[in-house]
Amino acid sequence: MMRNYTTVLTIAGSDGSGGAGIQADLKAIAANDCYGLSVITAVTAQNTLGVRSIHEIPPAFIAEQFETIAADIRIDAIKIGMLGSPDAAETVARLIETLDAVPVVLDTILRSSSGKSLFDAKNMASMQRLFSLASLITPNLPEATLLTGRDKAPVSQVEIEKMAIELHRQGARSVLIKGGHGEDEYCNDCLLHEGRFFWYSNPKIDTINTHGTGCTLSSAIACGVVKGLPMNEAVKSAIAYTREALLAGASWRIGRGNGPLEHFPGRKVECRPGMNR
């Protein structure tokens, strides 16, 4: 019997250390029972300590990757991560416009967790062009602060909701502001969807292995949406999955910095002498 897969295309940068970017996206997509496709926008030299350098893929080749996949395989949903440049963002926007009613989750990645710039923050027009094409954008607090031109991140629920409204006015249909960078002991995530606010509050997990958390969450949301969950339920399900991945990965010992999540939290991993865990 032929088996049909639901596909999710990730458009993002490559992380050779396996914790974030394309690699994290494909693992999260597989863990959420979808089939992952990929278009690479940049190749990075990075590890758990940070990003050393970035090699941007020419926009023409980004387009060729996308068009070659679309000519052969149905694309059911798209997750967008690191774009690298305004030209790449414009190219991706043009490509998405060729598809019919495909749900898109845009993770507005502007900086790496180590602080390295991953997008030209002086030219936000191309990023904002993608807002209107996305079903959901998922900035964290620092990114939302930058996108709304604020000097510092808001701390109150009312201020965060105002920021979500402002991003909606910039063109975003739905906005999820992730609260992991907040100083509270809880991670308070705020979703603005169809004129309503949904708050998700969970205790922060004591782990240094958080590399790729945003990539993982946005990929899992895309899977939930394409499988028919309402947006607020897709976000709730993705947060639960990401928390499981963080808890399962808390004991990883991969590298000397912020290690990755365990994207398949239910599996048994045999630890042998000499394993980097």
N, C-alpha and C positions, 0 to 999 in steps of 0.2 A: 504494500500500500504506500502511495506517495504521501509524504509528510510536508505540510506547508509551514514555513517559518514566518514569524513576524520579524521584520528587519528594522534595525535602528542604525542609521549612519552617523558616525561621529566624525566631525570636522575639527581637528585639533592638532596640537604639536605632539611630537614624540618625546617620551622620557625614557632614556635608555636604562635607568635604574628600576623601571617597572612600576613605580608607585603612583604616578600621576599621568595626565595627558591621555594619548591614544591607548596606552597599555592599561591604565586603570579603567578607562571607559569600556574597552572590550571585555574586561573581566566582569565589570558590573553588569553589562548588558547580558552576558552569558548567565550570570548568577540569577538574573531576573527573567530567565526563560525567553530571551529574544536572540536573534541572530545578528551579530555585529558586523558592520561594514565600516570602512575607514577611508578618509581623505586627510593626508598629512599636510599641514600648513607650515611647519617648521621642524627642524631637527635640533635638539638641544644636547649640549654636553652638560650633564647634571648628575648629581648623586643625592644622597640623603642630607648632605650638608648645604646644598644650594645649586643654583644654575651658574655654570662657568661661562658658557657662551651659547649663542643662538645662530643657527643658519636658516634664514628664511627661504621657503620654497617659492620660486617665481609664480606669480598669479596665473600665468598661462598654464603652468603644469598643475596647479591646484584645480583649474577648470578641466584639464584633460583627465585627471583622476576621477573627478565627479562625473563627467559626461560618459566616460567609459563604463563606470558602474551602472549609471542610469540607463544606458543603452541595452543592458543585459538583465539587470536585477531590479525588481520593484523596491522602491524605497518607501517604507511605511512611516518612519519618523526620523527626525534629525536632532542630534545634540551638537551644539557648537561650543567649542572651548577656546583655547588660545588661537588667536588669529595673527598676531605678530605685527601687522602693519595695516594702515588704512586701505592700501591697494588690495590686500588680501580680503579685508572686510567687504569692500565694494564688489569684488569678484564673487564672494560667497553670496552676497545679497542678490546679485544678478542670477546666479545659478538657482537659488531657491525659488525665484520668481518664475522659473520654467516648470515648476512642479505644481500639481493641483492639490490644494487643501491638505498639505502634509503638516502634522504637528511638529513644532520646532521649539526646543528648549535652548535658550542662549545663556551660557555661563559667562558673564561679563568679566573675563580674566584680564586684569590690567597689570598686576604684579605677581611675582612668585612669592611663596611663603617666606623666602629668605630676603625679600625686598627688591629683587631685580625687576626692572621695568620690562613688561612683556607686550606692551602696546603703547603707541605714541599718544600719551594723555593730552597733548596739545591739539590733537585733531580727533574730536569725538563725533563729528558729524557722520562719519562712516559707520561707527558703532551704533549710533542712534538710528541710522537708516535700517539696521537690522531689527530694531525694537518693534517696528510695525509688522515685521514678517514673523516674529516669534510669538508662540502661544504663551510663553513664560520667559522672563529673565530672572536670573538668580544671583544678584550681586551680594557679596558679604558687606558688612558694615563699612569698612574702609572704602570699598569700591563704590557703594551707594553714596557715600559722603563726597567722593571725588566727582561722581557723575552729576550730582546736584549742586556742585560748586560751594559746598560748605567748608569751613575752616577746620572743624572737628566733628567727630562722629556724635550723633545724638545718643542720649542715654535713656530717655523716658519713652514709654510706649506711645504717647501722643506724638512726640517728635519723630519717631520712626514711622508712624503711620502717615504723617505729613510728607515725609521723604518718599514713601511709596506712592502717594498721590502725585507728587511732582514727577516721578519717573513715569507714571501712567500718562501724565499730560505731555511728556516728551515722546509718547507714541507707544509705550509698552502696553500690551493688552492686559497682562497679569504680571505681578511683581512678587517675588519671594526675596525678602531681605533676611539673610542668614545672620544669626546672632552669636556665632561661635567666638567672634573677636570681642564680644562684650566683657565687661569686668565682673558681671554677675556670676554667681556659682551655678546658674542655670543657663542653658543655651535657649534663647527665646527667638524663635523664627517667626517672621510676620509675612503672611500671604495676603495680598490684595487681589481679589478675583471677582469679577462681575459686580463690582461695587460693594463687596463685603470683605471684612477683615477676618482672617483666621489666624489664631496664634497657637504655636506649638512650643511647649515649654518642657524641657527635659534636663535633668542634672548633667553637668559636664562630666565627661569620662576622664579619669586620671590616666593619661597616656601621652607619651611624646610622639607616638606613631600616628601622626595625623596627615602625613604627606598624601595628597590626592583626595582629601575628604570632599572638597567641592566638586571635583570631577565625578567622583563616585555618586554623590547625591543627585546631580543634574542628570546623569545617565540613567539612574534608577527612576527618576521622575518621568523621563521620556518613555521608558518601558511601561510604566503604569498608565500614562496617558494613551499610548497607542493600543494598549490592551483594553481600553474602554472605561477606565476609572475616571470619575469626575476629578477635576484638577485638585480640589482640596484633599480628596482621598488618595490621589496619586502622590501628593506631597507627603501626606501622613505615612503612607506605606514606604516611601523612599527614605524618610527620616528613620523609621524603624529598622529598615535594612542597613542603613549606614551606621547606625548605633551598634547593631550586631557585629558589623565588620570592624568597627573600632574596638569593641570589647574583645573580639577574637584575636585581633592583631596587637593587643596591648603587650603581649609577651614576646613579640618578634624581636630579634636582635639582628637586624639587617642594616649594615652600615654603622656609621658613628654619629649620625644625626637623627633627624625626624624620619623614622621608617614608615613603611606603607601600612595600609589596612589589610586585613585578611578578607578578600572579596568573596570567599566561599566559606563563610563562618561555620557551616555544619560539617565540613570535611575533617577527617582525621589526618594529621600530619605526623609522620614518623620522624622523631628527632634522633639523629645519630651523632656520635662523637665527631666534632669538627664542623657540624652544621652551623651556619651563621644565624642562629635563632636563640 
